Amino acid sequence: MRAFRTMLFKVLFVPVTVLWTIFIVCLIVLPFSLRLRLAFGWGYSTIWLARLICGIRWQIHGLEKMPPGACVLLVNHQSTWETAFLPKLKLRQVWVLKKELMWLPFFGWALAVLHPIPIDRKQKRQAMQKVIAEGRQRIEAGYSVILFPEGTRAPFDAPLPFKAGAARLAAALGVPAVPVAHNAGQFWPKRGLMHPGTVQVVVGEPIDPAGKSVAEINAAAEQWVNATRARLVAEEQARRGEA
Protein backbone atom coordinates (compact mmCIF):
# COMPACT_ATOMS: atom_id res chain seq x y z
CA MET A 1 0.00 0.00 0.00
CA ARG A 2 2.83 2.43 0.80
CA ALA A 3 4.37 1.70 -2.59
CA PHE A 4 1.08 2.43 -4.36
CA ARG A 5 0.52 5.65 -2.39
CA THR A 6 4.07 6.81 -3.10
CA MET A 7 3.70 6.11 -6.81
CA LEU A 8 0.31 7.83 -6.95
CA PHE A 9 1.65 10.90 -5.16
CA LYS A 10 4.66 11.21 -7.48
CA VAL A 11 2.50 10.73 -10.57
CA LEU A 12 0.26 13.61 -9.45
CA PHE A 13 3.03 15.78 -7.99
CA VAL A 14 4.75 16.39 -11.33
CA PRO A 15 1.78 17.79 -13.33
CA VAL A 16 0.54 19.74 -10.31
CA THR A 17 3.96 21.35 -9.95
CA VAL A 18 4.19 22.14 -13.67
CA LEU A 19 0.76 23.80 -13.62
CA TRP A 20 1.70 25.82 -10.56
CA THR A 21 4.98 26.96 -12.08
CA ILE A 22 3.20 28.17 -15.23
CA PHE A 23 0.73 30.05 -13.05
CA ILE A 24 3.53 31.57 -10.95
CA VAL A 25 5.38 32.80 -14.05
CA CYS A 26 2.18 34.58 -15.11
CA LEU A 27 2.10 36.36 -11.75
CA ILE A 28 5.07 38.51 -12.76
CA VAL A 29 2.68 41.33 -13.66
CA LEU A 30 1.53 41.60 -10.02
CA PRO A 31 3.20 43.44 -7.12
CA PHE A 32 5.81 41.25 -5.43
CA SER A 33 3.99 40.91 -2.08
CA LEU A 34 0.81 39.64 -3.77
CA ARG A 35 2.83 37.51 -6.18
CA LEU A 36 4.55 35.81 -3.25
CA ARG A 37 1.31 35.08 -1.40
CA LEU A 38 -0.29 33.51 -4.44
CA ALA A 39 2.84 31.57 -5.39
CA PHE A 40 2.98 29.88 -2.01
CA GLY A 41 -0.13 28.03 -3.07
CA TRP A 42 2.27 25.52 -4.63
CA GLY A 43 3.64 24.69 -1.20
CA TYR A 44 0.22 24.44 0.39
CA SER A 45 -0.99 22.21 -2.46
CA THR A 46 2.05 19.98 -2.12
CA ILE A 47 1.77 19.35 1.61
CA TRP A 48 -1.99 18.92 1.28
CA LEU A 49 -1.48 16.33 -1.48
CA ALA A 50 1.13 14.53 0.62
CA ARG A 51 -1.31 14.46 3.52
CA LEU A 52 -4.26 13.31 1.43
CA ILE A 53 -2.46 10.51 -0.42
CA CYS A 54 0.40 9.50 1.88
CA GLY A 55 -0.96 10.49 5.29
CA ILE A 56 1.87 12.94 6.05
CA ARG A 57 0.62 15.41 8.67
CA TRP A 58 2.56 17.98 10.68
CA GLN A 59 2.82 19.77 14.00
CA ILE A 60 4.62 23.05 14.69
CA HIS A 61 6.17 23.71 18.09
CA GLY A 62 7.54 27.05 19.28
CA LEU A 63 6.03 29.24 16.57
CA GLU A 64 5.47 31.90 19.23
CA LYS A 65 9.27 32.32 19.37
CA MET A 66 9.40 33.51 15.76
CA PRO A 67 10.33 37.22 15.67
CA PRO A 68 7.57 39.42 14.21
CA GLY A 69 10.07 41.22 11.98
CA ALA A 70 12.52 40.04 9.36
CA CYS A 71 15.16 37.53 10.43
CA VAL A 72 17.46 34.81 9.12
CA LEU A 73 16.09 31.25 9.33
CA LEU A 74 18.48 28.29 9.51
CA VAL A 75 16.59 25.12 8.59
CA ASN A 76 17.95 21.58 8.37
CA HIS A 77 17.39 20.08 4.92
CA GLN A 78 16.15 16.49 4.55
CA SER A 79 13.30 16.52 2.07
CA THR A 80 11.26 18.35 -0.53
CA TRP A 81 8.57 18.57 2.13
CA GLU A 82 10.14 21.42 4.13
CA THR A 83 10.65 23.57 1.04
CA ALA A 84 6.90 23.39 0.45
CA PHE A 85 6.10 23.88 4.14
CA LEU A 86 8.27 26.91 4.97
CA PRO A 87 5.61 29.57 4.18
CA LYS A 88 3.72 28.19 7.18
CA LEU A 89 6.51 29.64 9.36
CA LYS A 90 7.07 33.02 7.70
CA LEU A 91 4.89 34.35 4.90
CA ARG A 92 7.23 37.19 3.90
CA GLN A 93 10.31 35.18 2.94
CA VAL A 94 12.91 34.63 0.24
CA TRP A 95 15.42 31.81 -0.16
CA VAL A 96 19.12 31.55 -0.75
CA LEU A 97 19.58 28.76 -3.28
CA LYS A 98 22.08 27.34 -5.76
CA LYS A 99 21.91 29.10 -9.10
CA GLU A 100 21.58 25.80 -10.99
CA LEU A 101 17.96 25.59 -9.84
CA MET A 102 17.20 28.72 -11.84
CA TRP A 103 18.12 26.90 -15.05
CA LEU A 104 15.39 24.26 -14.69
CA PRO A 105 12.55 24.60 -17.21
CA PHE A 106 9.32 25.88 -15.64
CA PHE A 107 10.46 25.42 -12.01
CA GLY A 108 13.47 27.70 -12.42
CA TRP A 109 11.41 30.30 -14.23
CA ALA A 110 8.90 30.31 -11.38
CA LEU A 111 11.71 30.66 -8.83
CA ALA A 112 13.02 33.71 -10.66
CA VAL A 113 9.64 35.42 -10.28
CA LEU A 114 9.96 35.08 -6.48
CA HIS A 115 13.24 37.02 -6.19
CA PRO A 116 15.42 34.43 -4.43
CA ILE A 117 19.14 34.97 -3.90
CA PRO A 118 20.85 32.53 -6.31
CA ILE A 119 24.52 31.84 -5.67
CA ASP A 120 27.39 30.02 -7.33
CA ARG A 121 28.63 27.70 -4.61
CA LYS A 122 31.96 27.26 -6.40
CA GLN A 123 32.70 30.98 -5.96
CA LYS A 124 32.47 31.09 -2.17
CA ARG A 125 33.75 34.62 -1.61
CA GLN A 126 31.58 36.20 -4.30
CA ALA A 127 28.61 34.10 -3.19
CA MET A 128 28.87 35.39 0.38
CA GLN A 129 29.17 38.97 -0.80
CA LYS A 130 26.03 38.51 -2.87
CA VAL A 131 24.12 36.93 0.02
CA ILE A 132 24.94 39.87 2.29
CA ALA A 133 24.25 42.56 -0.32
CA GLU A 134 20.97 41.10 -1.57
CA GLY A 135 20.05 39.80 1.87
CA ARG A 136 20.29 43.35 3.19
CA GLN A 137 17.86 44.52 0.51
CA ARG A 138 15.37 41.79 1.36
CA ILE A 139 15.66 42.27 5.13
CA GLU A 140 15.23 46.04 4.85
CA ALA A 141 12.11 45.44 2.76
CA GLY A 142 10.73 43.26 5.57
CA TYR A 143 11.41 39.83 4.08
CA SER A 144 13.09 37.08 6.09
CA VAL A 145 15.88 35.13 4.42
CA ILE A 146 15.83 31.33 4.59
CA LEU A 147 18.98 29.25 4.25
CA PHE A 148 19.71 25.53 4.48
CA PRO A 149 23.10 25.66 6.28
CA GLU A 150 23.91 22.07 5.34
CA GLY A 151 23.94 23.18 1.71
CA THR A 152 22.02 20.18 0.38
CA ARG A 153 19.61 17.50 1.52
CA ALA A 154 21.04 15.13 4.11
CA PRO A 155 19.63 11.83 5.46
CA PHE A 156 17.60 12.30 8.62
CA ASP A 157 20.14 10.25 10.59
CA ALA A 158 23.31 11.70 9.02
CA PRO A 159 23.31 15.52 9.15
CA LEU A 160 25.98 17.52 7.36
CA PRO A 161 28.13 20.22 8.99
CA PHE A 162 26.65 23.71 8.93
CA LYS A 163 28.20 26.21 6.55
CA ALA A 164 28.63 29.68 8.09
CA GLY A 165 26.74 31.70 5.45
CA ALA A 166 23.54 32.13 7.46
CA ALA A 167 25.46 33.11 10.57
CA ARG A 168 27.52 35.61 8.55
CA LEU A 169 24.35 37.15 7.16
CA ALA A 170 22.73 37.50 10.60
CA ALA A 171 25.93 38.99 12.04
CA ALA A 172 26.41 41.41 9.15
CA LEU A 173 22.83 42.70 9.30
CA GLY A 174 22.33 42.50 13.05
CA VAL A 175 19.11 40.49 12.82
CA PRO A 176 18.10 37.37 14.79
CA ALA A 177 19.19 33.97 13.55
CA VAL A 178 16.32 31.55 14.11
CA PRO A 179 17.12 27.81 14.09
CA VAL A 180 14.41 25.43 12.85
CA ALA A 181 14.58 21.64 13.16
CA HIS A 182 12.33 18.93 11.73
CA ASN A 183 12.28 15.25 10.80
CA ALA A 184 10.59 15.41 7.37
CA GLY A 185 13.12 12.98 5.90
CA GLN A 186 11.52 10.15 7.85
CA PHE A 187 8.30 10.67 5.90
CA TRP A 188 9.34 12.01 2.50
CA PRO A 189 12.88 10.73 1.90
CA LYS A 190 15.02 11.72 -1.06
CA ARG A 191 14.76 8.12 -2.26
CA GLY A 192 12.44 5.33 -1.27
CA LEU A 193 8.85 5.10 -0.12
CA MET A 194 6.93 7.83 1.63
CA HIS A 195 5.71 7.05 5.14
CA PRO A 196 2.52 8.16 6.90
CA GLY A 197 2.82 10.00 10.17
CA THR A 198 3.36 13.45 11.63
CA VAL A 199 6.35 15.61 10.78
CA GLN A 200 7.50 17.53 13.85
CA VAL A 201 8.71 21.08 13.18
CA VAL A 202 10.36 22.94 16.05
CA VAL A 203 11.27 26.64 16.10
CA GLY A 204 14.17 27.41 18.41
CA GLU A 205 14.98 30.50 20.45
CA PRO A 206 16.23 33.32 18.21
CA ILE A 207 19.97 33.87 18.48
CA ASP A 208 20.83 37.53 19.00
CA PRO A 209 24.00 38.19 16.98
CA ALA A 210 25.03 41.15 19.15
CA GLY A 211 28.38 40.48 20.80
CA LYS A 212 28.76 37.07 19.13
CA SER A 213 31.19 35.97 16.48
CA VAL A 214 30.05 34.26 13.29
CA ALA A 215 31.51 30.99 14.62
CA GLU A 216 29.55 31.31 17.86
CA ILE A 217 26.27 31.99 16.06
CA ASN A 218 26.82 29.08 13.69
CA ALA A 219 27.84 26.68 16.46
CA ALA A 220 24.84 27.60 18.62
CA ALA A 221 22.43 27.06 15.73
CA GLU A 222 24.08 23.81 14.63
CA GLN A 223 24.16 22.33 18.12
CA TRP A 224 20.51 23.14 18.77
CA VAL A 225 19.27 21.95 15.37
CA ASN A 226 21.23 18.69 15.53
CA ALA A 227 20.17 17.92 19.10
CA THR A 228 16.52 18.68 18.34
CA ARG A 229 16.58 16.75 15.05
CA ALA A 230 18.13 13.73 16.79
CA ARG A 231 15.42 13.82 19.45
CA LEU A 232 12.62 14.03 16.89
CA VAL A 233 14.11 11.18 14.82
CA ALA A 234 14.51 8.97 17.91
CA GLU A 235 10.95 9.65 19.04
CA GLU A 236 9.56 8.75 15.61
CA GLN A 237 11.69 5.59 15.44
CA ALA A 238 10.38 4.58 18.87
CA ARG A 239 6.81 5.22 17.72
CA ARG A 240 7.38 2.91 14.74
CA GLY A 241 9.12 0.30 16.87
CA GLU A 242 12.41 0.83 15.01
CA ALA A 243 14.49 1.94 18.00
C-alpha positions, 0 to 999 in steps of 0.5 A: 500500500505504501508503494502504491501511495508513493507512486500515486503521489509522485505521478500527481506531484509532477503535473501539479507542480508544472501547472503551478509553475506556469501560473507563478510565471504569469504572476510577474505582472503583479506586485511582489507581495501579492505575487509571493502570497499567491505563489505559495499556493504551490507549497500548500498544495504539495503538503496537502497532497502529501497528507491526502495521499500519503498520510503525512501530517505535521505539528509546529512547536515554538512558533510563538518564538518567531520574531515578528520582523525580518530575520534569518532562518536556519533550517535543516534540509532532509526533504522536498517537504520542508521547502513546500512547508516553509511559508507556514513559518514566515509568509514574507520570505525569500530563499538563498539557493544554488543558481543551478535551480534557476536553469530548470525549465518551468520550475526555475522560471517560477523561482526567478519570479519570487526574487530568491538569492541565487549563488554560485557555490563554487565561488564562495567569496563572491557568493557570500558577498552577494548573500549579504548585499541582496540579503540586506535589501530583502531584510530592509524590505521586511522579508526574512531570508531562509537558508539551508546551512547544510547546503544540500539534503542530508539523510535524517540520521546523518546531518551535514556540517553547517556552513557559516553563510547564514550566521555571517548574514545574521551577524552582518545585518544585526538580525536574529538567527532563528534555528528550525529543526524537523524530521521530514526525511523520515516521511518524504525521503530523497529516495524510497517510499513515503511514510505516513505520520506526523512531521514535527517542526520545532522553532528554536529560540532566536539567536541575537547576533550582538556580541557574538562571532560568526563561529559562535552563532553558527555553532549555537544554531548547529548544536541546537538543530542537531540535538533537536533533530536527533530527538525528533528522529529517535521519538519517531523511530520509537513510535514505529518500533524501530528503535 
